[in-house]
Amino acid sequence: MKILYVEDNDDNIYVLENRLKRAGFAVVVARDGSEGVTMASAEQPDLIVMDLSLPVLDGWEATRRIKAAPETRRIPVIALSANAMAGDREKALAAGCDDFETKPVDLPRLLGKIRSLAAEGPAT
């Protein structure tokens, strides 16, 4: 299973990319929202883990664009937020995210969400 991880923080990329690879996933990384949109189309990942606070194009808008494009709308997106505030989960879901996770990432919980979304298959 290929995961696109959209994140701009080098430390976060290092930690989560390595943990996901050790869990058996192929991981490609985009470092801003615009690159995330482009890579979602080019890479056709099975799932996207999307930081919401990104340069160039934030994760909210990147997700909206991914979900609006016919070639990427089926890809499940899990939003990540370090500064989760009341209403952020609902805002992420309204932007098109399929689930929401806070940082620091609880890996077993995130892996459960990834596996659950993968088992559901592509959204229509």
N, C-alpha and C positions, 0 to 999 in steps of 0.2 A: 504494500500500500504506500502510495506517494503522498507526502504532506508538504504543502507550501506553507512555510512559516514566514510571516511578514512582521518584521521587528527591526528597529533601528539601534537598539542598545547592544553593543558588542558582547558584554558580559551575559546578558539574557540569551543572546543567540548561542554563545558557546555552551552554556549550561543546558538549555532546553533542546537544542539540536542534538547534542551528544546523548542526552537521556532518551530522546525519541529514537535515535539510531540504535541504541542499546536495546530498546524495546522491539526492534525489528522493522522499523519504518525507514523508507527512503525519504530523505528530507532535502528540499531545495529552499533557499532563503532569498527573500526580497527585503531590501533595506528601507523602503518607503512605500507609501500607498500607491503611487503611480506605477512604480515597478511591480508592485503586487498585482495590480490589475493586468498589466502586460504579461506577467509570468503565469497568471491564472489561465489566460487564453493560450499561451505558448506551451506550457507544461501539462495542462489538463490534469491537475492533481486530483486525488481521490477526496481530499479534505484540505481546508485552509485554516490555519491558526493565525488570527489577525489581531495584532496589537491595535488599540484604538487611538493612541497618541503617537502619530507618525508625522515626519516632515513631508513636504511637498503636497501630499494629499492624505488627510487623516483617515483612520480606519473606518469611520462611519461612512464617508463618501466612497472610499474604495469598495466597501461591501455593497453599497447601493449600485455602483457601476458593474460589479461582478454579477450581481443578481439580476441586473437589467439586460445583460448580454445573453443572447440565445445559447452561445457556445459555452458559457460558464455558469448559468443560473442554477444548474443542477448540483453544483459542488457545495457541500455543506461547509459552513463557516462557523468556527468557534471564536468569539471575541475574547480578547484578553485586556484587562484593565488593572493598572497598579493603583490608581486613585479612584476606586469604585465608590460612587456616591449613590444615594437613594435615587432610583429611577434609571440608573445606567443599564441594568439588565433589560428593562422594558424598551429603552431607547435603542439598544443593540438589536433586539428582536424586531423592532419596527424598521430598522435599517436593512433587515434581511438576514441577520445572523441566525443560525440555528440553535446556538447555545452560547453561554457566557461563563467565563472563568476569571477569577481574580488572581493577581500576583501578590506575593510569591505563589507560584504554581504548586498546587498539591498534585504531584505526578499521578498517583493512583486514581484520583478523581478525574483528572484530565484524560488519562488513558481509558477510563470507563466511558467517558463522553465520546471519545474518538471511536471506540469500538461500537458503541450504541448507534452512532450516526452512520458508521460504515455498514452495520447490519441492516439498517433501514433501507439502504440503497439510495440511488439518486432521487432527489426531489423532482417533482414534475411541475 
